Amino acid sequence: MNLIENLEWRYATKKFNPSKKVSLENLEQIKKAIQLSASSYGLQLYKVIILDNKELREKLKSVSYGQNQITEASHLIVFCNYSVVTENHIDEYFVLKSQTEQVNILDLKGYSDFIKADVRNKSQIEKDKWTSNQTYLALGNLLNACAELKIDACPMEGFETKEYNKILNLDKQGLNASVIATIGYRSDDDSSQNTKKVRKSTNNLFA
Ligand SMILES: Cc1cc2nc3c(=O)[nH]c(=O)nc-3n(C[C@H](O)[C@H](O)[C@H](O)COP(=O)(O)O)c2cc1C
């Protein structure tokens, strides 16, 4: 299957088969695809929480406009951006970079100072937007990886961020629920799987 066929196959699944679980092996593949996502400066300023606990998902469903995918899917993935960005985040990245690339960390100081200055210059709103943007790239990779593995998924913004932050204790960690996805296997009677893709023509989409 090639990329375009995968993209035609996938759809935002509305009704999952609650008895079909994504295997640990496939979950690892999806995690790897998320881990390999591009991010601004490579900082990966987010955490990804994978939930399958039913009780917790029931609670989250009540603050997700009652959307059934939250509890009927195999797993709920919560992409959380760091709303508090510290110099520590940047230092951690450069320690990892120097170890991975076998470069003296002192040789990276100029670049590190440049990024720190750039981050310092951002307002809180800009920082939130910036780190949240990165989670959408990871979400895109999740959708593509799932499509290749023939795992159904639904990207979702229909949830109350503040409530997610409270229920998942994200505030205390400087995190914020940015976007979520449910993954699993479609129910045979999910009528959405039969509807045609609604997309602008390429002529219209590209200038
Ligand atoms: C960022 C984002 C948020 C979305 N939020 C929801 C949601 O809360 N609930 C839902 O059922 N679908 C949600 N969708 C699915 C879109 O409605 C769907 O992707 C779009 O209509 C295109 O259809 P397709 O994905 O089936 O091709 C969301 C999609 C994206 C990309």
The ligand as an ORCA input file, in Angstrom:
! r2SCAN-3c Opt
* xyz 0 1
  C      -7.518     18.904     14.553
  C      -8.716     18.075     14.290
  C      -9.739     18.020     15.213
  C     -10.857     17.187     14.994
  N     -11.796     17.043     15.976
  C     -12.750     16.088     15.836
  C     -13.602     15.759     16.919
  O     -13.528     16.311     18.015
  N     -14.526     14.781     16.705
  C     -14.635     14.095     15.535
  O     -15.475     13.207     15.422
  N     -13.844     14.409     14.474
  C     -12.890     15.363     14.616
  N     -12.028     15.637     13.565
  C     -12.178     14.908     12.287
  C     -12.481     15.804     11.098
  O     -13.819     16.229     11.145
  C     -12.145     15.044      9.825
  O     -10.767     14.753      9.834
  C     -12.496     15.810      8.555
  O     -13.876     16.008      8.460
  C     -12.013     15.101      7.300
  O     -12.554     13.813      7.206
  P     -11.639     12.494      7.162
  O     -10.603     12.653      8.248
  O     -12.589     11.380      7.479
  O     -11.024     12.378      5.830
  C     -10.952     16.475     13.783
  C      -9.913     16.566     12.845
  C      -8.814     17.325     13.101
  C      -7.683     17.339     12.094
*
